[in-house]
């Protein structure tokens, strides 16, 4: 990957790392703090859902602010709101206040994602786009893991102090963007990109983002329940063992991001999406039988995380390859919204077969069906719109500037030039002075020495003097 792209991406990725750690801490701190304050589980669930409501609202409107004030100031605005909301949670225990604050955090964080994704897409070209988005996802998931590990500070600090730490991380995340000497991408104004127009531009990218939201939400929300049900008839899995298996899923998503992103940069991204769909179908089928427990289950979960968590960056890269000029910001907003819709709808739908068939069989079957739908759609789109083929093999050449005498000027070109001059002379007498130069061209093009170049320059100077003389005559007559 070019060094200048890595340097341009360093600031937003460092900011995302700090803010992501704080957000991961906040995700666990909110229910712990509410439970310690005696808030009911129903109210805690509603407050948690406010975060996703904020994500949806932000995905609808945050592009306007970004287009108005630019990437760096928009990021500073969103990160500052996260810090303010985290500090405000220590001022009141009222559930309504926490609902509004949690919604504000969701609204701000989707704005951060919009800033960074559009930054990376605008700064890159299709040859490295997959790798840049892979780095973005690695930082995002890695920050989530570190944030969960930092929850141990609550054993030393009070819960209120932990919220202050979250606010400090959010505020510090602005520093890389304002201190590092890197220019953010220029923003090109474009027409609003409606969902229907986005679907017409890149149906594969839209469906890939929707499917990514469905699959990842199932893994995050319902896989722990399915894992606890797998060994119910034998040895029940403890909380620590379930946590280890979930960590394997996230680890697979992190470690396979860059290889798959690099692969998508050098191959047709539709083909990559097809293979990821096949992998999800096969791995989900293994969870229903041969890999339902033991070491096989660990390997399967690792690979499933890699296939599921890489869907989104590959789909976004595919969509960006087809985005109109200046539409990357609005396209990123639309894809984030579609991904959020998939994440919201899938858990309640998948919970139905889980209740009827058992947790693990129902979840695995749902993933296999979703993978089959993805495979069918992506293959259909590949047939309808195959990957572009090069007209000829590409060959690299050292940059060089040819001499004028090296240009191949044949008889056909000279004959065409003569005919053009005859037509031009009929309309403009000034063109006649160029005939002397054209008449001498057959002799000149056979010369390959520097002396011939000097002769051409002399002829050109003579023609120029003749033109100036004619101009002076016209002025005197006028």
C-alpha positions in Angstrom: 0.0 0.0 0.0 1.4 3.5 -0.8 3.0 5.2 2.1 1.2 8.5 1.6 -2.2 6.7 1.9 -1.2 5.2 5.2 -0.1 8.5 6.5 -3.3 10.2 5.4 -5.3 7.5 7.1 -3.3 7.5 10.3 -5.1 10.4 12.0 -8.7 9.2 11.6 -7.7 5.6 12.5 -5.9 6.8 15.7 -8.9 8.9 16.6 -11.2 5.9 16.0 -9.1 3.7 18.2 -9.4 6.0 21.2 -13.1 6.6 20.7 -13.8 2.9 20.1 -12.2 2.0 23.4 -14.4 4.4 25.2 -17.5 3.3 23.4 -16.8 -0.3 24.2 -16.4 0.5 27.8 -19.6 2.6 27.8 -21.6 -0.3 26.3 -21.0 -2.4 29.4 -20.9 0.5 31.9 -24.4 1.7 31.1 -26.3 -1.5 32.2 -24.0 -1.9 35.2 -24.6 1.6 36.4 -28.3 1.4 35.9 -28.6 -1.9 37.6 -26.6 -0.6 40.6 -29.1 2.3 40.7 -32.1 0.0 41.0 -33.4 0.6 37.5 -35.7 -2.2 36.2 -34.4 -4.6 33.5 -37.2 -3.4 31.2 -36.0 0.2 31.4 -32.4 -0.9 30.9 -33.5 -2.7 27.7 -35.2 0.4 26.5 -32.2 2.6 27.3 -30.0 0.2 25.4 -32.3 0.3 22.4 -32.0 4.1 22.4 -28.4 3.7 21.2 -29.6 2.0 18.0 -32.3 4.5 17.5 -29.7 7.2 17.6 -27.6 5.2 15.0 -30.6 5.2 12.7 -31.4 8.9 13.0 -27.8 9.8 12.6 -27.4 7.7 9.4 -30.3 9.7 8.0 -29.1 13.3 8.6 -25.4 13.4 9.6 -24.2 13.7 6.0 -25.6 17.3 5.9 -23.3 18.4 8.7 -20.3 16.7 7.2 -20.9 18.3 3.8 -21.3 21.7 5.4 -18.2 21.9 7.7 -15.8 19.2 6.5 -14.3 16.0 7.9 -12.1 17.3 10.7 -14.6 19.7 12.2 -17.4 17.2 11.9 -15.4 14.6 13.7 -14.6 17.1 16.5 -18.3 17.9 16.8 -19.4 14.2 17.1 -16.6 13.2 19.5 -17.3 16.2 21.7 -20.9 15.2 22.0 -19.9 11.7 23.1 -17.7 13.2 25.8 -20.5 15.6 26.9 -23.0 12.7 27.1 -20.7 10.5 29.1 -20.1 13.2 31.6 -23.8 14.1 31.8 -24.6 10.5 32.8 -23.1 11.3 36.2 -25.5 14.2 36.8 -28.8 12.3 36.8 -30.2 8.8 37.4 -33.5 9.3 35.7 -34.2 6.7 33.0 -35.6 9.3 30.5 -32.4 11.4 30.8 -30.3 8.3 30.2 -32.5 7.3 27.2 -31.9 10.7 25.6 -28.1 10.6 26.4 -27.7 7.1 25.0 -29.6 8.2 21.8 -27.3 11.2 21.5 -24.2 8.9 21.8 -25.6 6.6 19.0 -26.3 9.6 16.8 -22.8 10.9 17.3 -21.0 7.6 16.8 -22.6 6.9 13.5 -21.4 10.4 12.5 -17.9 9.4 13.4 -18.2 6.2 11.3 -19.5 8.3 8.4 -16.6 10.7 8.7 -13.9 8.0 8.8 -15.5 5.8 6.1 -15.9 8.7 3.6 -12.4 10.0 4.5 -10.9 6.6 3.6 -13.0 6.1 0.5 -12.2 9.6 -0.8 -8.5 9.4 -0.1 -8.0 6.0 -1.8 -8.4 4.5 -5.2 -10.0 1.2 -6.1 -6.6 -0.6 -6.1 -6.2 -0.2 -2.3 -9.7 0.6 -1.1 -10.3 -2.9 0.3 -7.1 -2.8 2.3 -7.9 0.6 3.8 -11.4 -0.4 4.9 -9.9 -3.6 6.3 -7.6 -1.6 8.5 -10.6 0.5 9.6 -12.5 -2.7 10.7 -9.4 -4.0 12.4 -9.0 -0.8 14.4 -12.8 -0.8 15.2 -12.9 -4.4 16.4 -9.6 -4.2 18.2 -10.7 -1.1 20.1 -13.9 -3.0 21.1 -11.8 -5.8 22.6 -9.5 -3.4 24.5 -12.5 -1.5 25.8 -13.9 -4.6 27.3 -10.5 -5.5 28.9 -10.4 -2.0 30.5 -13.6 -2.7 32.3 -11.3 -4.0 35.1 -10.6 -0.4 36.1 -14.1 -0.3 37.6 -12.7 -2.6 40.3 -10.3 0.2 41.3 -12.3 3.3 40.3 -15.9 4.1 41.0 -18.5 3.8 38.2 -18.7 7.6 38.0 -14.9 7.7 37.5 -15.1 5.2 34.7 -17.6 7.4 32.9 -15.0 10.3 33.3 -12.4 8.0 31.7 -14.8 7.4 28.7 -15.2 11.1 28.3 -11.4 11.6 28.4 -10.9 9.1 25.7 -13.6 10.7 23.5 -12.0 14.1 23.9 -8.5 12.8 23.3 -9.6 11.2 20.1 -9.9 14.6 18.4 -6.1 15.3 18.9 -4.7 13.1 16.1 -7.0 14.8 13.6 -6.1 18.4 14.6 -2.4 17.8 15.4 -1.1 15.5 12.7 -0.1 17.5 9.6 -2.4 15.7 7.2 -5.0 17.3 4.9 -8.5 15.8 4.9 -10.0 14.9 1.6 -11.8 17.6 -0.4 -15.6 17.4 -0.3 -17.5 17.6 -3.6 -21.1 18.7 -3.4 -23.5 16.3 -5.0 -27.2 15.7 -5.4 -29.0 13.8 -2.6 -28.6 10.1 -3.0 -32.0 8.4 -2.3 -32.1 4.8 -1.3 -33.7 3.8 -4.6 -31.0 5.6 -6.6 -28.4 3.9 -4.4 -29.9 0.6 -5.2 -29.9 1.3 -8.9 -26.2 2.3 -8.8 -24.9 -0.6 -6.8 -27.5 -3.3 -5.9 -24.7 -5.7 -5.0 -23.1 -3.2 -2.6 -26.5 -2.4 -1.0 -27.5 -6.1 -0.5 -24.0 -6.9 0.8 -24.3 -4.2 3.5 -27.8 -5.4 4.4 -26.6 -9.0 4.7 -23.6 -8.0 6.7 -25.9 -6.3 9.3 -28.1 -9.4 9.5 -25.2 -11.9 10.0 -23.1 -9.8 12.3 -26.1 -8.9 14.5 -27.0 -12.6 14.8 -23.5 -13.5 15.9 -23.3 -10.7 18.4 -26.8 -11.0 19.9 -27.8 -14.7 19.6 -24.6 -16.7 19.3 -23.9 -16.6 23.1 -27.4 -18.0 23.7 -26.8 -20.7 21.1 -23.5 -21.7 22.7 -25.1 -22.1 26.1 -27.7 -24.4 24.5 -25.2 -26.6 22.7 -23.9 -28.4 25.8 -27.1 -28.3 27.7 -27.6 -32.0 27.6 -24.0 -32.7 28.5 -21.7 -30.2 30.3 -23.0 -26.7 30.4 -20.6 -24.0 29.1 -19.7 -21.4 31.6 -19.7 -17.7 31.1 -16.0 -17.7 30.7 -16.0 -20.4 28.0 -18.8 -18.6 26.1 -16.8 -15.4 26.3 -13.7 -17.2 24.9 -15.7 -18.5 21.9 -17.1 -15.1 21.2 -13.6 -13.7 21.4 -12.6 -16.3 18.8 -15.3 -15.0 16.5 -14.1 -11.4 16.8 -10.5 -12.5 16.5 -11.3 -14.3 13.2 -12.9 -11.2 11.9 -9.9 -9.1 12.8 -7.1 -11.4 11.5 -8.8 -12.2 8.2 -9.8 -8.5 7.4 -6.5 -7.5 5.7 -5.9 -10.7 3.7 -9.5 -10.6 2.3 -9.3 -6.9 1.8 -6.1 -7.3 -0.2 -7.6 -10.1 -2.1 -10.6 -8.0 -3.1 -8.3 -5.3 -4.4 -6.7 -7.6 -6.9 -9.8 -9.5 -7.9 -13.4 -8.8 -8.8 -15.2 -8.0 -5.6 -18.4 -9.7 -6.7 -16.4 -12.9 -6.9 -15.1 -12.3 -3.3 -18.6 -11.8 -2.1 -19.7 -15.0 -3.7 -17.0 -17.0 -2.0 -17.7 -15.4 1.4 -21.4 -16.4 0.9 -20.3 -20.0 0.2 -18.1 -20.0 3.3 -21.0 -18.8 5.5 -23.3 -21.6 4.2 -20.7 -24.3 4.7 -19.6 -23.1 8.2 -23.2 -22.7 9.4 -23.9 -26.2 8.2 -20.9 -27.5 10.2 -22.3 -25.9 13.4 -25.4 -28.0 13.1 -23.5 -31.3 13.0 -19.8 -32.1 12.8 -18.5 -28.9 14.4 -21.2 -28.5 17.1 -18.6 -28.9 19.9 -14.9 -29.4 20.8 -12.0 -28.1 18.8 -13.8 -28.3 15.5 -16.3 -25.8 16.9 -13.5 -23.4 17.8 -12.0 -23.5 14.3 -15.5 -23.1 12.7 -16.3 -20.1 14.9 -13.0 -18.5 14.0 -13.6 -18.9 10.3 -17.2 -17.9 10.6 -16.2 -14.6 12.2 -13.7 -14.0 9.4 -16.3 -14.6 6.7 -19.1 -12.6 8.4 -17.1 -9.6 9.6 -15.4 -9.0 6.2 -18.7 -8.8 4.2 -19.2 -5.1 5.1 -15.9 -3.7 3.9 -15.9 -5.7 0.7 -19.5 -4.6 -0.1 -18.7 -1.0 0.7 -15.6 -1.1 -1.5 -17.6 -2.6 -4.3 -20.2 0.2 -4.0 -17.5 2.9 -3.9 -16.1 1.6 -7.1 -19.4 2.5 -8.8 -20.2 5.7 -6.9 -20.8 8.8 -9.0 -18.2 11.6 -8.7 -18.6 13.5 -5.4 -21.2 11.0 -4.0 -19.0 9.1 -1.6 -20.3 10.9 1.6 -23.9 10.4 0.8 -23.2 6.8 -0.4 -21.5 6.0 2.9 -24.5 7.4 4.8 -26.9 5.2 2.8 -24.9 2.1 3.3 -24.5 2.7 7.1 -28.3 3.1 7.3 -29.0 -0.1 5.3 -26.5 -2.0 7.5 -28.3 -0.7 10.6 -31.6 -1.8 9.3 -30.3 -5.3 8.8 -28.8 -5.3 12.3 -32.1 -4.2 13.8 -34.4 -6.7 12.0 -32.4 -9.9 12.2 -32.4 -10.8 15.9 -36.2 -10.9 16.5 -36.7 -12.8 13.2 -33.9 -15.4 13.9 -35.1 -15.9 17.4 -38.3 -17.6 16.0 -36.6 -20.7 14.5 -34.3 -20.8 17.6 -37.3 -21.1 19.8 -38.8 -23.9 17.7 -35.8 -25.9 16.7 -33.4 -25.2 19.6 -30.9 -22.4 19.9 -27.9 -23.6 18.0 -29.8 -25.5 15.2 -32.2 -22.6 14.7 -29.4 -20.0 14.5 -27.2 -22.1 12.3 -30.0 -22.9 9.9 -30.9 -19.2 9.7 -27.3 -18.3 8.9 -27.2 -21.0 6.2 -30.4 -19.7 4.7 -29.1 -16.2 4.7 -25.8 -17.3 3.1 -27.8 -19.1 0.4 -29.8 -16.0 -0.4 -26.6 -14.0 -0.6 -25.0 -16.6 -2.9 -28.0 -16.6 -5.2 -28.2 -12.8 -5.4 -24.5 -12.3 -5.9 -24.3 -15.0 -8.6 -27.3 -13.5 -10.4 -25.7 -10.0 -10.3 -22.4 -11.4 -11.6 -24.2 -13.0 -14.5 -26.2 -9.8 -15.2 -23.2 -7.5 -14.9 -19.9 -9.4 -15.3 -16.6 -8.0 -14.3 -15.0 -5.7 -16.9 -12.3 -7.3 -18.9 -9.1 -5.5 -20.1 -8.9 -4.9 -23.9 -5.3 -5.9 -24.0 -2.6 -7.1 -21.5 -1.3 -4.3 -19.5 2.5 -3.6 -19.8 4.4 -1.2 -17.7 6.9 1.2 -19.4 9.5 3.5 -18.0 8.3 7.2 -18.3 10.1 8.9 -21.2 9.6 11.9 -23.5 10.0 11.0 -27.2 11.9 13.3 -29.5 9.9 15.0 -32.3 12.0 13.1 -34.9 11.0 9.8 -33.4 7.3 10.2 -34.2 6.2 7.9 -37.0 4.9 10.2 -39.8 3.9 8.2 -42.8 2.8 9.1 -46.3 -0.9 8.8 -45.4 -0.5 11.4 -42.7 1.3 13.8 -45.0 -1.4 13.3 -47.7 -4.1 14.0 -45.2 -2.3 17.2 -44.0 -2.0 18.4 -47.6 -5.7 18.0 -48.2 -6.5 19.7 -44.9 -4.2 22.7 -45.9 -5.9 23.0 -49.3 -9.3 23.2 -47.6 -8.0 25.7 -45.1 -6.3 28.0 -47.7 -9.7 28.5 -49.4 -10.9 30.1 -46.2 -7.8 31.8 -44.7 -4.8 33.1 -46.7 -2.6 33.0 -43.6 -2.6 29.2 -43.8 -0.6 29.3 -47.0 2.6 30.2 -45.2 2.6 26.8 -43.5 2.9 24.9 -46.8 6.7 25.4 -47.0 7.1 23.6 -43.7 4.8 20.7 -44.8 6.6 20.4 -48.2 9.9 19.8 -46.4 8.5 17.2 -43.9 9.4 14.0 -46.0 13.0 15.0 -45.9 13.0 16.0 -42.3 11.4 12.8 -40.9 14.2 10.7 -42.4 16.7 12.7 -40.3 17.4 11.4 -36.8 20.2 13.7 -35.7 20.1 16.8 -33.6 20.9 18.8 -36.6 17.5 18.0 -38.1 15.9 19.3 -35.0 17.7 22.6 -35.4 16.5 22.8 -39.1 12.9 22.3 -37.9 13.3 25.1 -35.4 14.7 27.4 -38.1 11.7 26.6 -40.4 9.3 27.2 -37.6 10.9 30.6 -36.9 10.7 31.5 -40.5 7.0 30.6 -40.6 6.4 32.6 -37.4 8.2 35.7 -38.9 6.1 35.3 -42.1 2.9 35.3 -40.0 3.9 38.4 -38.1 4.7 40.2 -41.3 1.3 39.4 -42.7 -0.3 40.5 -39.5 1.5 43.9 -39.7 0.3 44.3 -43.3 -3.3 43.6 -42.3 -3.0 46.2 -39.6 -1.5 48.8 -41.9 -4.3 48.2 -44.4 -6.9 48.5 -41.7 
